[in-house]
Amino acid sequence: MKKNFNVDANCVKVALVCALIYVLLTVGMCGLLSTAYAETYALTTVVVSLDYDADVVEVQDFNGHVWAFDGCEDWQLLDVCSMVMDDQGTEIIYDDAIISCCYDGWLEGWMERVCD
């Protein structure tokens, strides 16, 4: 026995348009999400300046770039500071942001251990 299915042409058009919108939004959002997350990286620095009045610590990486963050409380000159950096999704480093800082030792004590 043969069955005939009578489908309304407008219903098919609406279903196709909805499917097309869904695909376009899904693909578009995947493209946006893949570029929305910046990469992070680790950076080792040494404390080169402390401004207790402004509560600012300046650190220098081994390429000579100087970075600054707030919070002088326990930092001293020549402390080694390990930082997690956010590259802001760009190739240049001058717009990178400091995510976190962590004490990693004292430079002279570190050099004594490495050089012995």
C-alpha positions as CSV (number, residue, x, y, z in Angstrom):
1,M,0.0,0.0,0.0
2,K,1.4,3.4,-1.0
3,K,1.1,6.3,1.3
4,N,1.2,9.9,0.2
5,F,2.6,12.5,2.5
6,N,1.2,16.0,1.8
7,V,3.7,18.6,3.1
8,D,2.9,22.2,3.0
9,A,5.5,24.2,1.0
10,N,5.5,27.0,3.4
11,C,6.4,24.7,6.3
12,V,9.4,23.4,4.3
13,K,10.6,26.9,3.6
14,V,10.3,27.9,7.3
15,A,12.2,24.8,8.3
16,L,15.0,25.4,5.8
17,V,15.3,29.1,6.8
18,C,15.5,28.1,10.5
19,A,18.2,25.5,9.8
20,L,20.2,28.0,7.7
21,I,20.0,30.6,10.5
22,Y,21.1,28.0,13.0
23,V,24.1,26.9,10.9
24,L,25.1,30.5,10.2
25,L,24.9,31.5,13.9
26,T,26.8,28.4,15.0
27,V,29.6,28.9,12.5
28,G,29.8,32.6,13.3
29,M,30.0,32.1,17.1
30,C,32.7,29.4,16.7
31,G,34.8,31.9,14.8
32,L,34.3,34.6,17.4
33,L,35.0,32.3,20.3
34,S,38.2,31.0,18.7
35,T,39.6,34.6,18.6
36,A,38.2,35.7,21.9
37,Y,40.6,33.8,24.1
38,A,44.1,35.2,24.2
39,E,47.2,33.2,24.9
40,T,49.0,33.3,28.2
41,Y,52.7,32.8,28.9
42,A,55.1,32.8,31.8
43,L,57.7,35.5,32.2
44,T,60.6,35.7,34.7
45,T,61.6,39.1,35.9
46,V,63.7,40.8,38.6
47,V,62.5,43.7,40.8
48,V,64.4,46.8,39.8
49,S,62.4,49.5,41.6
50,L,60.0,50.0,44.5
51,D,57.9,53.1,45.0
52,Y,56.4,52.7,48.4
53,D,54.5,56.1,48.1
54,A,52.7,55.0,45.0
55,D,52.7,51.3,46.0
56,V,54.2,50.3,42.6
57,V,56.8,47.5,41.9
58,E,58.8,47.7,38.7
59,V,60.3,44.5,37.3
60,Q,62.5,44.0,34.3
61,D,62.6,40.8,32.2
62,F,65.8,39.4,30.7
63,N,65.1,41.1,27.4
64,G,65.1,44.5,29.1
65,H,61.4,45.2,29.1
66,V,60.1,46.9,32.2
67,W,56.7,45.9,33.7
68,A,54.9,47.5,36.7
69,F,52.3,46.3,39.2
70,D,50.7,47.4,42.4
71,G,51.6,46.0,45.8
72,C,55.1,46.7,47.4
73,E,54.3,44.9,50.7
74,D,56.9,42.1,50.7
75,W,59.0,42.8,47.6
76,Q,62.7,43.8,47.8
77,L,65.2,44.9,45.1
78,L,66.6,41.9,43.2
79,D,63.7,39.6,44.1
80,V,62.9,37.2,41.3
81,C,59.2,37.5,40.2
82,S,57.5,34.9,38.0
83,M,54.5,36.4,36.2
84,V,51.7,35.0,34.1
85,M,51.1,37.3,31.1
86,D,48.2,37.7,28.7
87,D,49.2,38.6,25.2
88,Q,45.8,40.3,24.5
89,G,45.6,38.4,21.2
90,T,48.3,40.4,19.5
91,E,51.8,39.8,18.3
92,I,53.4,42.8,20.0
93,I,54.3,42.6,23.7
94,Y,53.8,46.2,24.6
95,D,50.1,45.7,25.2
96,D,50.4,42.5,27.2
97,A,48.8,42.5,30.6
98,I,50.0,41.0,33.9
99,I,47.6,38.3,35.1
100,S,49.5,37.3,38.3
101,C,52.8,37.7,40.0
102,C,54.5,35.3,42.3
103,Y,57.7,35.5,44.4
104,D,60.3,33.1,43.0
105,G,63.4,33.8,45.1
106,W,66.2,36.3,45.4
107,L,68.5,36.9,42.4
108,E,71.8,36.7,44.2
109,G,70.8,33.6,46.1
110,W,69.6,32.1,42.8
111,M,72.9,32.9,41.1
112,E,74.9,31.4,43.9
113,R,73.0,28.1,43.5
114,V,73.3,28.1,39.7
115,C,77.0,29.1,39.5
116,D,78.3,26.7,42.2
